[in-house]
Amino acid sequence: MSAAHFFLLVLAGIGAGLTGSVAGLASLVSYPALLALGLSPLAANVTNTLGLLSNGPGSAAGGRDELRGHGRRVAVLSVWSAVGGAIGAGLLLWGSSGTFKQIVPWLIALGSLLLLARDPLRNWLDRRQMVESQAVATRKPSWGRRLPVLLVGIYGGYFGAGAGIIMLAVLSLETLEPLPVTNQIKNLTMTAANLVAAVIFAFASPVDWPAAAAIAIGVLVGSWFGPAVVRVVPDRPLRIAIALAGLGLAVALFVGWSSS
């Protein structure tokens, strides 16, 4: 890899880290950059997963205030997400991609619509007495409420584009907290899925290590500043912007994969 290509991938990583920590759309920037470098779709996918690992440390460093007091919650969600990531990585390497390619755009679109409808949906859930009290940020944990986290983890380990949007939507329906807090928990939860998938990919798939390193350097920088952006932008406009970007990604994937 030339120095120019390495530098361009670092820039792509910065964009991926920023959009990933803010909106859950990191792969929208980094994955096409790896394809443009000449990597095969599989190599680009697994290389991208390893490169995005630095999103976790970067966003955690930049969003320490939002994460304070949520350690146990992050740990529980991360375990479920990590199990999903392992399953998703296995499906990618040893399964058929046909079914997933059909449902991925719809999953991203669903997550985006859930973000748009978060407030009325959450009010309906509250009226159903699914919230313990107004003073408690999260509902009582149960395997039924963790299952969506596992499923998003599977998708994250398999492909991942838009997985952050879906995870943000899932977690938003379970909380009464500000969006910056939920967004930070989303970042670390998705990192758990990526980490497990990355370990599998490192030993069983065609990773382009220089490209992964370049993406990782950029992602670390971009994700460090992402929480500051979420902190200052009003909740509702940011959530709408994320949802619209997700719908755009869903349409792009649907059209692109249908024509391929």
Secondary structure as UniProt FT lines:
FT   HELIX           3..23
FT   HELIX           26..36
FT   TURN            37..38
FT   HELIX           41..51
FT   HELIX           52..54
FT   HELIX           55..62
FT   HELIX           64..67
FT   TURN            68..69
FT   HELIX           71..94
FT   HELIX           98..116
FT   HELIX           118..127
FT   TURN            128..129
FT   TURN            134..135
FT   HELIX           143..158
FT   TURN            161..162
FT   HELIX           163..172
FT   TURN            173..174
FT   HELIX           179..204
FT   HELIX           209..232
FT   HELIX           235..259
//
